[in-house]
Amino acid sequence: MAATQPSGATPQSLTLHGRSRVLEIGFSDGQLFRIPFELMRVYSPSAEVQGHGPGQEVLQTGKREVDIVSLDPVGNYAVQPRFSDGHDSGIFSWDYLYFLGSQQGQLWADYERRLSEAGVDRDAPMAAAGGHVHGHGCKH
């Protein structure tokens, strides 16, 4: 995944919309993004999703209906969501949220391409190495 470019913009508003499953975030430069929870979950900046180096990313599936159960501040630079599938180790900096919001079209296209290349459906349950399906809250 591409590295984020610092935007310098800071959040002015942050609203979780549970029914539509989007995080609405307004930035100081006037940009307003509606980032789907699913996009946030499949592109979580955590090591569990991104791996520990290039080529170690773990393709996320079965996240269409994921909710954000809580959203905790991390200093003055980020938030840490807890997702309904138990994932809670990703820290989303303001710059990373700006990146997700501004690049969502390309990110969705990349995600769909990766799903197709892997021969899996977006709604398929997560499979572990060896083919075992992960339960909720699975930690590697």
N, C-alpha and C positions, 0 to 999 in steps of 0.2 A: 504494500500500500504506500502511496505517496506520503512524504513527510508534510507536516503542516507548515504553512507559512504564517508567521505571527501577523495578526491583523492589527494589533494595537487597540482594537475596539474592546470596550468593556460592556458587560450586560447591564441594561437599564431595566429590563423586566424579564421574568421567568415564570411561566405558568404551565403546570401539568394539566393536560386535558385527557382525563381518564376514558371518557366515552369514545373519543376519536383516536386515542392512543398516540398523542403527539406532545412533544415538549415545544412550547412556543417561547422563543427567546428573542428579545429586542436588544440591539446593540447601539452603542453611542454614536456610531457612524450612520444611523438611520436604517440599517438592515434589520429586517424581521424575518426569522426563519421558523418554520413549523417542521420539526424533525420527528419522524415516526419512531416510536419506541423500538420497533423491529430493526430499523436501520442502526439505532444506537447500540442495540444488543449484538447485531452481527458484526459491527465494527468497533466493539468495545476495545479500548486501549489496553486492556489487561493482558498479562502474559498467558493466561488461560486461552485467550482468543488469538492474540498476535504471535504467540510463541516467544522464544528467547533470541530470535535472530531471523534474518531473511530466509524465506522458504519454510518456516516452521508454523505458519498461520494455520489455524484450525477452522475449517469451513463450518459455519453454524447453520443448522437447519431446524425447522420446527419452531420458529420464533415469531410467526405472524401474529399470534394472539398474546404475546408477552406484554405484561403491564409493568409499570414502575410502582413499586410498593412504597418506597420512600426515596427522598432525594436530600442528601445531607451536604452542607457546605464543607469545603476543604480549604481552610484559610480564606484568602481573598482572591484566589485564582482558579477555583474549580468546584465541581460538585461530584458526589459519589452516589450514583443511583443503586438501589437494591431492586433487582428485577424479580418478577413473580416466579421465575424458574430457579431462583436461589442464587443467581449470579450477582455478586456484589463486590468484585475486586477491581473494577475499572474506575479510574479517576479521570473525569472528563474536564480538562482545562477549558478556559474560555476560548482560547485559540483553537482547540480541537473541536469544540462545539461549532465555532464559526466555520471551520473547515467542513464539518459534516453538513451544516446547513447550506453553505455556498456550493458544495460539490455533490449534492445528493443525486442529481441526475446521472452523473458519471459513476458514482458509487453504486447506485442500483444496477446500472448496466454491467459493471464489473462483477457484482455479486451474481447476477443472472448468468453471466458467462462462466463463472467459476462453478456454479451449480450444474450447468450444462456439461462442462468438461468433466465433472466428477460423476455425471450420470445420476444425479439425485434431484429430488423434488424439493422445493422450498419448504414444504410442510412435512417432509420426512422426519421421523424422530432422529435425534442425534445418535450416531454410532461411534463407539470407542474403537481404538485400534484393536483389530481382531474381530470387529463386527458386532460387539455387544452394544446394546442400546443403553445410553445413560439415563438415569433417573433424574428427578429434580434435585438441584443442589449439588450436582456432580462436581467434584474438584479433582484436577489432575495432580 
